[in-house]
Amino acid sequence: MNTDLLKRIARLVGATIVAFAGVVSFTGCSAIMDDEPEPCPVGLKIRFVYDYNLERANAFHNQVDCLTVHFYDADGKYVMTRTETTDVLADEDYRMTVDLPQGHYTIIAYGGVECDKASFSHTNVPAEGSDISELGMQLKPETLEPGNPKGHLHDHFYGRLEADVKVSPERPQVTVKMMKDTNHFRFILQQLSYEPLDGRDYEFKITDDNSLFDYTNMLVDNGQITYTPWSTGAIELGTASDGFVDLKAADNEGPDQTLVKVAYADLSTSRLMLMRAPRLSVVHKESGDEIISIPLNKYLLATRSFHYDWCGDQEYLDRKSDWSLIFLLDNPRQWHTVSIKIDDWVVRINDIEAKP
């Protein structure tokens, strides 16, 4: 065979192989024998994590029951929204798959907004042409109505992430870290003399300015609001003879059947921040006496033992969302001391700011 002909065939075969390899390398997403290869996916696979708690354990699948995710482009302009309200959120392996053009995006996620029991709503619902600075959250007015069951706030979560979208064989996975913006309190009142108390005989309230958030989850001045209990009542703990008092020291001749009954109140609030000055007040209804008036943040931070010295003051308030405070009253109706119990830690404070 002609040598020149063989060389030309070899060059042609080589060029074909190189060109074919280039196509496969460029797409990287289709089978070799595809007549019409599919383009590479352009978008993201998004994981959502809520481990911004004192346990530092992911509880997203246990606590977030509905999800809203907004996407904004590099210029801060609204692109689209994805929501999820089904049981798939309870699966720890849940990932949200989205298709997006190449570019840089800001992802803002809210947990709890799409639920029927939602306690927060958008200040402005994102729409075509809207700017990220217009995005915000506000507490629904009905949650502040005294006696309204909606005062028991539905847990609200926030997360934000900057992400780049590029052409790749597979959608890259990114993680949006969430934080909780709601707090739940149980207040307990007990007489030192063990006389029974009932929470319905007292007015409990927390005042703060924390009903409005911007798109960064920072509080915006919106005026002071008042949180009131969504539940009050009394809890029977037993009788004095059940070990509440030293009967021998009291020189009692027989078992003391005095019923030990404490008052309770359950309240919920929005995010607590050091930039604000929330205050707890308790008033005895019949007499009108204000028996407790304290700067709430200061007392909550007093409970942060060295066990949690790895987080700062604001971080502690953000990571902790369930609080129990126990107040012991002198007779008649004077705050004597306070025990604030957080998990297994108890702080007893005697040098207090109180009103008889």
C-alpha positions as CSV (number, residue, x, y, z in Angstrom):
1,M,0.0,0.0,0.0
2,N,1.2,3.5,-0.7
3,T,3.1,4.9,2.2
4,D,1.6,8.4,1.8
5,L,-1.9,7.0,1.8
6,L,-1.3,5.1,5.1
7,K,0.0,8.4,6.7
8,R,-3.1,10.3,5.6
9,I,-5.4,7.6,7.0
10,A,-3.5,7.6,10.3
11,R,-3.7,11.4,10.6
12,L,-7.5,11.3,9.8
13,V,-8.1,8.6,12.4
14,G,-6.1,10.4,15.0
15,A,-7.9,13.7,14.5
16,T,-11.2,11.9,14.8
17,I,-10.3,10.3,18.1
18,V,-9.1,13.7,19.5
19,A,-12.2,15.4,18.4
20,F,-14.4,12.7,19.9
21,A,-12.5,12.8,23.2
22,G,-12.9,16.6,23.3
23,V,-16.7,16.2,22.9
24,V,-16.9,13.7,25.7
25,S,-14.6,15.8,27.9
26,F,-16.7,18.9,27.3
27,T,-20.0,17.3,28.1
28,G,-18.9,14.7,30.6
29,C,-22.7,14.1,31.2
30,S,-23.9,11.6,28.5
31,A,-23.3,8.1,27.4
32,I,-20.8,7.7,24.5
33,M,-23.4,6.2,22.1
34,D,-26.0,9.0,22.7
35,D,-27.1,10.5,19.3
36,E,-28.1,13.7,21.0
37,P,-26.1,14.0,24.3
38,E,-27.8,15.8,27.2
39,P,-26.1,19.0,28.4
40,C,-24.6,19.0,31.9
41,P,-26.9,20.1,34.7
42,V,-26.6,23.6,35.9
43,G,-27.8,24.2,39.4
44,L,-27.4,23.1,43.0
45,K,-28.2,20.4,45.4
46,I,-29.0,22.1,48.7
47,R,-28.7,20.5,52.2
48,F,-30.3,22.3,55.2
49,V,-28.8,21.9,58.7
50,Y,-30.0,23.2,62.1
51,D,-27.1,22.6,64.5
52,Y,-26.9,26.1,65.8
53,N,-28.0,24.9,69.3
54,L,-26.3,24.1,72.5
55,E,-26.1,20.4,71.6
56,R,-24.4,21.3,68.3
57,A,-26.4,18.4,66.7
58,N,-28.4,18.7,63.5
59,A,-32.1,18.9,64.4
60,F,-33.4,20.2,61.1
61,H,-35.4,17.1,60.2
62,N,-36.9,17.0,63.7
63,Q,-37.9,20.7,64.0
64,V,-38.5,22.3,60.6
65,D,-41.8,21.3,59.1
66,C,-42.0,23.6,56.1
67,L,-39.4,25.4,54.1
68,T,-39.2,28.6,51.9
69,V,-36.1,29.3,49.9
70,H,-35.5,32.5,47.9
71,F,-32.8,33.0,45.3
72,Y,-31.2,36.3,44.4
73,D,-28.6,37.0,41.7
74,A,-25.2,38.7,41.9
75,D,-27.0,42.1,41.6
76,G,-29.3,41.3,44.5
77,K,-32.3,40.9,42.2
78,Y,-35.0,38.2,42.8
79,V,-34.7,35.1,40.7
80,M,-37.1,32.5,42.1
81,T,-38.6,30.8,45.2
82,R,-38.8,27.1,46.0
83,T,-41.0,25.7,48.8
84,E,-41.4,22.4,50.5
85,T,-44.2,21.5,52.9
86,T,-44.3,17.7,52.7
87,D,-43.0,15.0,55.0
88,V,-39.7,14.7,53.0
89,L,-38.3,17.4,55.4
90,A,-38.4,14.7,58.1
91,D,-35.8,12.7,56.2
92,E,-32.3,13.5,57.3
93,D,-31.1,12.7,53.7
94,Y,-33.4,15.4,52.2
95,R,-31.8,17.6,49.6
96,M,-33.4,20.3,47.5
97,T,-32.4,20.1,43.8
98,V,-32.7,23.4,41.8
99,D,-31.8,24.4,38.3
100,L,-30.2,27.8,37.9
101,P,-28.2,29.6,35.2
102,Q,-24.5,30.0,35.8
103,G,-23.7,32.8,38.1
104,H,-23.4,33.9,41.8
105,Y,-26.4,33.7,44.0
106,T,-27.6,34.6,47.5
107,I,-29.8,31.9,49.0
108,I,-32.1,32.9,51.9
109,A,-34.1,30.1,53.6
110,Y,-37.0,30.4,56.1
111,G,-38.4,27.5,58.1
112,G,-41.9,27.8,59.4
113,V,-43.4,30.4,57.1
114,E,-45.3,28.1,54.8
115,C,-47.0,26.2,57.6
116,D,-50.6,26.7,58.6
117,K,-49.5,27.6,62.1
118,A,-46.9,30.2,60.9
119,S,-46.2,33.0,63.3
120,F,-44.2,35.1,60.9
121,S,-44.9,36.5,57.4
122,H,-43.0,38.3,54.7
123,T,-42.9,42.1,54.9
124,N,-42.9,42.0,51.1
125,V,-43.5,38.9,49.1
126,P,-40.6,38.6,46.6
127,A,-41.6,39.3,43.0
128,E,-39.9,39.8,39.6
129,G,-37.6,42.9,39.8
130,S,-37.6,43.1,43.6
131,D,-34.4,43.7,45.5
132,I,-33.0,41.6,48.3
133,S,-33.1,44.6,50.6
134,E,-36.9,44.5,50.3
135,L,-37.0,41.1,51.9
136,G,-37.9,40.8,55.6
137,M,-40.0,39.0,58.2
138,Q,-42.6,40.3,60.6
139,L,-44.4,38.8,63.6
140,K,-48.1,38.3,62.8
141,P,-50.3,40.8,64.9
142,E,-52.6,38.0,66.1
143,T,-49.8,36.4,68.0
144,L,-49.7,39.3,70.4
145,E,-53.5,39.3,71.2
146,P,-53.9,38.4,74.9
147,G,-55.4,34.9,75.3
148,N,-54.9,34.1,71.6
149,P,-53.6,30.5,71.3
150,K,-51.4,31.8,68.5
151,G,-49.3,33.4,71.2
152,H,-47.7,30.0,71.3
153,L,-45.3,30.9,68.5
154,H,-44.7,28.4,65.8
155,D,-40.9,27.8,65.6
156,H,-39.3,30.1,63.0
157,F,-35.9,29.5,61.3
158,Y,-33.5,31.5,59.2
159,G,-30.5,30.7,57.0
160,R,-28.4,32.4,54.3
161,L,-25.7,31.3,51.9
162,E,-23.6,32.7,49.0
163,A,-23.1,30.1,46.3
164,D,-21.7,30.0,42.7
165,V,-23.4,27.9,40.0
166,K,-21.2,26.5,37.2
167,V,-21.5,23.8,34.5
168,S,-20.4,20.5,35.9
169,P,-21.1,16.8,35.5
170,E,-23.1,16.8,38.7
171,R,-24.9,19.5,40.7
172,P,-22.6,20.5,43.5
173,Q,-24.0,20.2,47.0
174,V,-24.0,23.2,49.3
175,T,-25.2,23.5,52.9
176,V,-27.5,26.2,54.3
177,K,-27.0,26.6,58.1
178,M,-30.2,27.5,59.9
179,M,-30.8,29.3,63.2
180,K,-34.0,29.5,65.4
181,D,-35.6,32.8,65.9
182,T,-38.2,31.8,68.5
183,N,-38.0,31.3,72.3
184,H,-40.3,29.5,74.7
185,F,-40.5,30.2,78.5
186,R,-42.0,28.6,81.5
187,F,-42.2,30.8,84.6
188,I,-42.9,29.2,88.0
189,L,-44.0,31.0,91.2
190,Q,-43.8,29.3,94.6
191,Q,-44.5,30.6,98.1
192,L,-41.7,29.8,100.6
193,S,-44.5,29.0,103.1
194,Y,-45.8,26.4,100.5
195,E,-49.2,28.1,100.3
196,P,-50.8,27.3,97.0
197,L,-50.5,29.7,94.1
198,D,-52.2,29.9,90.7
199,G,-50.8,31.5,87.6
200,R,-54.2,32.9,86.7
201,D,-54.0,35.3,89.6
202,Y,-51.0,37.0,88.0
203,E,-50.3,39.0,84.9
204,F,-47.1,37.9,83.2
205,K,-45.6,39.9,80.3
206,I,-42.4,40.3,78.4
207,T,-41.8,43.6,76.6
208,D,-39.3,44.0,73.7
209,D,-38.8,45.5,70.3
210,N,-38.2,42.4,68.2
211,S,-41.1,41.9,65.8
212,L,-39.4,43.0,62.6
213,F,-36.4,41.5,60.7
214,D,-34.4,42.6,57.6
215,Y,-33.1,40.1,55.1
216,T,-29.9,39.5,57.2
217,N,-32.1,38.4,60.2
218,M,-31.2,41.6,62.1
219,L,-33.9,43.3,64.1
220,V,-35.3,46.5,62.7
221,D,-36.8,49.2,65.0
222,N,-40.5,48.7,65.0
223,G,-41.7,49.8,68.4
224,Q,-42.2,48.0,71.7
225,I,-44.5,45.0,71.8
226,T,-45.9,43.0,74.7
227,Y,-45.9,39.2,74.9
228,T,-48.5,37.6,77.2
229,P,-49.0,33.9,78.2
230,W,-50.6,31.4,76.0
231,S,-51.2,29.2,79.0
232,T,-51.4,29.8,82.8
233,G,-52.5,27.7,85.7
234,A,-51.3,25.7,88.8
235,I,-49.3,22.5,89.2
236,E,-49.8,20.3,92.3
237,L,-46.5,19.0,93.5
238,G,-47.8,17.0,96.5
239,T,-48.0,17.8,100.2
240,A,-45.5,19.2,102.6
241,S,-45.0,15.7,104.1
242,D,-43.6,14.5,100.7
243,G,-40.2,16.0,101.6
244,F,-40.7,19.7,100.8
245,V,-40.0,20.6,104.5
246,D,-38.1,19.1,107.4
247,L,-41.0,18.0,109.6
248,K,-38.8,17.3,112.6
249,A,-37.0,20.6,112.4
250,A,-40.5,22.2,112.1
251,D,-41.4,20.4,115.4
252,N,-44.5,19.0,113.8
253,E,-46.3,16.2,115.7
254,G,-47.7,14.5,112.6
255,P,-47.6,14.5,108.8
256,D,-48.2,17.9,107.2
257,Q,-50.9,17.6,104.5
258,T,-50.5,21.2,103.3
259,L,-50.9,21.1,99.5
260,V,-47.9,22.4,97.6
261,K,-49.2,24.1,94.5
262,V,-47.1,26.4,92.3
263,A,-48.2,28.9,89.7
264,Y,-47.0,28.6,86.1
265,A,-47.2,30.7,82.9
266,D,-46.0,29.7,79.4
267,L,-44.9,32.5,77.0
268,S,-43.2,32.6,73.6
269,T,-41.1,35.4,72.1
270,S,-39.2,36.3,68.9
271,R,-35.4,36.5,68.8
272,L,-33.7,37.9,71.9
273,M,-30.8,40.2,71.1
274,L,-28.2,42.2,73.1
275,M,-29.1,45.2,71.0
276,R,-32.5,45.3,72.8
277,A,-33.6,45.4,76.5
278,P,-36.4,42.9,77.0
279,R,-38.1,43.0,80.4
280,L,-40.1,40.5,82.4
281,S,-42.9,41.8,84.6
282,V,-45.2,39.9,86.9
283,V,-48.1,41.7,88.6
284,H,-50.5,40.3,91.2
285,K,-54.0,41.0,89.7
286,E,-56.0,41.6,92.9
287,S,-53.6,44.0,94.6
288,G,-52.0,45.5,91.5
289,D,-48.6,44.9,93.0
290,E,-45.7,44.4,90.6
291,I,-43.8,41.7,92.3
292,I,-41.2,41.0,89.6
293,S,-39.5,43.4,87.1
294,I,-36.2,42.3,85.7
295,P,-34.0,42.8,82.6
296,L,-34.5,39.5,81.0
297,N,-31.3,39.1,78.9
298,K,-29.1,39.7,82.0
299,Y,-30.7,37.0,84.0
300,L,-30.7,34.5,81.1
301,L,-27.0,35.2,80.5
302,A,-26.3,34.6,84.2
303,T,-27.2,31.0,83.6
304,R,-24.4,30.5,81.1
305,S,-22.0,28.3,83.0
306,F,-18.4,27.5,82.0
307,H,-19.8,24.4,80.4
308,Y,-20.8,26.8,77.6
309,D,-17.8,29.1,77.6
310,W,-17.2,28.2,73.9
311,C,-20.0,30.6,72.8
312,G,-20.4,34.3,73.4
313,D,-23.4,36.1,74.9
314,Q,-25.4,36.6,71.7
315,E,-24.6,33.2,70.5
316,Y,-25.8,31.7,73.8
317,L,-29.1,33.5,73.5
318,D,-29.5,32.3,69.9
319,R,-28.5,28.7,70.5
320,K,-30.8,28.3,73.6
321,S,-34.5,28.5,72.9
322,D,-36.2,26.8,75.8
323,W,-36.0,28.5,79.2
324,S,-37.4,27.7,82.7
325,L,-37.3,30.4,85.5
326,I,-38.4,29.6,89.1
327,F,-39.2,32.5,91.5
328,L,-39.7,31.9,95.2
329,L,-41.9,34.4,97.0
330,D,-42.0,35.6,100.6
331,N,-45.4,36.1,102.3
332,P,-47.2,38.1,101.2
333,R,-46.2,38.2,97.5
334,Q,-42.6,39.5,97.7
335,W,-39.9,38.1,95.6
336,H,-37.4,36.5,97.8
337,T,-34.9,34.8,95.5
338,V,-34.8,33.2,92.1
339,S,-33.6,30.0,90.7
340,I,-33.1,30.0,86.9
341,K,-32.7,26.4,85.6
342,I,-31.3,25.7,82.2
343,D,-30.8,22.0,81.4
344,D,-28.9,20.6,84.4
345,W,-27.5,23.9,85.6
346,V,-29.1,26.0,88.3
347,V,-28.1,29.6,89.2
348,R,-29.4,31.1,92.4
349,I,-29.4,34.9,92.6
350,N,-30.1,36.7,95.9
351,D,-28.8,40.2,95.0
352,I,-31.8,41.0,92.8
353,E,-33.7,43.9,91.4
354,A,-37.2,43.4,92.8
355,K,-40.3,45.3,93.8
356,P,-42.5,44.3,96.8
